[in-house]
């Protein structure tokens, strides 16, 4: 049985490990969300996560099964009245079974029902066509906007190519 709860600083090491394993290195290749051909190194570090955990306008959510964190995300209430969804990860061996859709739905529920927001936004590496398609099947649309990839900030990984940028996707909730 999967239970959702708000993460605490005690969860930090497990969340960093989960997010990294879902996107980077050989472990990530067991799932379909790997970025191992685009980036090396960490996807997040403990310092960035600590800021997310302390954000009074955000909530890091974890999905727990048998006392083990198997998925997570960060949902934030931005000053412009739009929610932001990020740091989404499902353990590589748990991908493809619907857990990701449940985590996304929980983040949307928080933004809509608890914060009374009407839209939620995210950024996805433009080259991740299969991941963007996953979100589009869940009613997210490309806004046409892009955010530069944070080249030079190795806390987000070491790019293996020089053409990365983040596509902005948005959904009415």
BELDA-V6857 format. One record per pair of residues at least 24 apart in sequence whose ideal C-beta (glycine too) atoms are under 8 Angstrom apart, sorted by the first residue. I is the first residue (numbers start at 0). J is the second residue. If there is no record, write none. Layout:
BEGIN
i: <I	I>
j: <J	J>
END
This chain:
BEGIN
i: <0	1	1	1	1	1	1	1	2	2	2	3	3	3	3	3	3	4	4	4	5	5	5	5	6	6	6	6	6	7	8	8	10	10	10	11	11	11	11	12	13	13	14	14	14	14	14	14	15	15	15	15	15	17	17	17	17	17	17	18	18	18	18	18	19	20	20	20	21	21	21	21	21	22	23	26	27	28	29	29	30	30	30	30	30	30	30	31	31	31	32	32	32	32	32	33	34	34	34	36	37	37	37	37	37	37	37	38	38	38	38	38	38	39	39	39	40	40	40	41	41	41	41	42	42	42	43	43	43	44	46	47	48	51	58	59	60	60	60	60	62	62	62	62	62	69	69	70	70	70	71	72	72	72	72	74	74	74	74	76	76	76	80	80	80	81	81	81	81	81	82	82	82	82	82	82	82	82	82	83	83	83	84	84	84	84	85	85	87	99	100	103	107	107	110	111	116	117	117	118	118	118	118	119	119	119	120	120	120	120	121	121	121	122	122	122	122	122	123	123	123	124	124	124	124	124	125	125	125	125	126	126	131	131	134	135	137	138	138	139	139	139	140	140	140	141	141	141	142	142	142	143>
j: <64	62	63	64	69	70	98	101	62	63	64	60	61	62	63	102	105	60	61	63	58	59	60	61	52	59	60	61	71	52	49	52	59	61	68	45	48	49	52	45	67	68	43	48	59	61	68	71	41	43	44	45	48	68	69	70	71	88	90	42	43	71	86	88	43	88	90	91	88	89	90	91	94	88	156	91	91	91	91	92	89	90	91	92	93	94	95	94	95	129	88	89	91	94	130	91	124	127	156	159	124	126	127	158	159	160	163	155	156	157	158	159	163	156	157	159	153	156	157	153	154	155	156	88	155	156	86	154	155	154	154	154	86	86	109	86	102	105	106	109	89	98	101	102	105	93	98	98	99	102	102	102	103	105	106	106	109	110	119	110	114	116	116	117	118	116	118	119	120	169	106	107	110	114	116	118	119	120	172	119	120	121	110	119	120	121	121	122	121	133	137	137	170	172	172	172	172	171	172	169	170	171	172	169	170	172	167	168	169	170	167	168	169	146	165	166	167	168	165	166	168	148	163	164	165	166	163	164	165	166	162	163	166	168	168	168	170	170	171	168	169	170	168	169	170	166	167	168	167	168	169	167>
END
